[in-house]
C-alpha cells in the first residue's frame, strides 16, 4: 500500500494567523501538484507558541476548521497539524486531521506538556492516544515533546499503527536529539515515522527544521534542512511487513518479564 506524504516545514509568523494560513494555502496547492495524499503542518502552526493569548487564538482557530475543511475538500487532500483548541472551557494543544472530504476525522490533545516552554501553565493535558483508521491503514498521532516518551509509540505499534505522524516546534539547539529520536522511534517499532518541524526565529527561539520521513530501517526517505520547504515523498507500507518478517522483534517481546521487576538491596 503506497501513500505520498508532504511535510510543510514553515517559518511560522508569531501571532499572525492570517499570514500563516496564506502560507499554508500555498503549500497545500504545491502538495496537490506533487500528488500528495496527506500534508502535515507543524505544531501550533497558526499562531506559534504565544500561549498567554490562548483564548484569543482559540476563538480565531475555530474559523480554521472551516477553512481547512474546505481546502481539503476542494483539493482532495488530507490535512493535519496542531493549534490551540478550546474544549469545554479548557485549552489544549490539539492535532486535528481532516480527510479529503473535509471531515475532521480525528483530534488528539497533547498528553505530555512541555515545562521548559511553560506549556503546562497555560494549557491542559489530553488523556488519550489517537489512532486513525484510513484507506492506507492505521495512523498514530503525536505532538513534539511526545517524542521523548517511547512507551507511547510502542502502544501505537502494538495497536496496529504502521505510520506515525508527529508535528512539532523543536528548537535548533536540540535538533540532534530530534534527528536521533525520530529514527529510534521508527527502528524500535518497525514503523514509518513522518515528523514535521518549523524553522527560523519565532519569538525568542530558533527552530531547527530537519523535518523527515523515516522508514522502518531508520533511513530518511525525505529530510529537510533549516530553511522553509515542502518535503514530499511516496512510501510503501508493505515494507513494514517485510522488515518485521526478517527481524521479528514483536514476536520476541517478554511481557511476562517486563511486568515483574526484581529489586535487590545490598548492604555494606
RAZI-V635530 format. One record per pair of residues at least 12 apart in sequence whose C-alpha atoms are under 7 Angstrom apart, sorted by the first residue. I is the first residue (numbers start at 1). GAP is how many residues later the second one is. Records with the same first field share a line. If there is no record, write none. Layout:
BEGIN
I=GAP, GAP
END
This chain:
BEGIN
1=135, 235, 236, 237
2=232, 233, 234, 235
3=34, 231, 232, 233
4=32, 33, 34, 228, 229, 230, 231
5=31, 32, 33, 34, 227, 228, 229
6=25, 30, 32, 33, 34, 224, 225, 226, 227
7=32, 33, 34, 189, 223, 224, 225
8=19, 31, 32, 33, 188, 221, 222, 223
9=33, 187, 188, 189, 190, 200, 202, 219, 220, 221
10=188, 189, 218, 219
11=187, 188, 189, 217
12=33, 36, 186, 190
13=189
14=33, 34, 188, 189
15=32, 33, 35
16=31
17=29, 30
20=26
21=25
27=203
32=43
37=40, 41
38=39, 40, 41
39=39, 40, 41
40=39, 40, 41, 156
41=39, 40, 126, 155
42=39, 40, 125, 126, 127, 154, 155, 156
43=38, 39, 40, 100, 124, 125, 126
44=38, 39, 40
45=37, 38
46=37
51=71
52=70
54=30
57=27
58=26, 27, 28
69=29, 33, 34
70=32
72=26, 27, 28, 29, 30
73=27, 28, 29
76=24, 25
77=22, 23
78=20, 21, 22
79=18, 19, 20
80=15, 16, 17, 18
81=14, 15, 16, 86
82=12, 13, 14
83=12
90=34
91=32, 33
92=17, 31, 32, 33
93=16, 17
94=13, 14, 15, 16
95=12, 13, 14
96=12
106=26
108=21, 22, 33
109=16, 17
110=15, 16, 33
111=14, 15, 16
112=13, 33, 34
113=12
114=31
138=22, 23, 24, 25
139=22, 23, 24, 25
140=16, 21, 23, 24, 25
141=23, 24, 25
142=23, 24, 25
143=23, 24, 25
144=22, 23, 24, 25, 26
147=34
150=35
153=32
154=35
157=32
162=29, 30
163=28, 29, 30
164=28, 29, 30
165=28, 29, 30
166=28, 29, 30
167=28, 29, 30
168=28, 29
169=28, 29, 38
170=27, 37, 38
171=34, 35, 36, 37
172=34, 35, 36
175=33
183=31, 35
186=28, 29, 30, 32
187=29, 30, 31
190=26, 50, 54
191=24, 25, 49
192=22, 23, 24
193=20, 21, 22
194=18, 19, 20
195=16, 17, 18
196=15, 16
197=12, 13, 14
199=27, 28, 29
208=18
209=15, 16, 17, 18
210=13, 14, 15, 16
211=12, 13
212=12
216=24
221=12
END
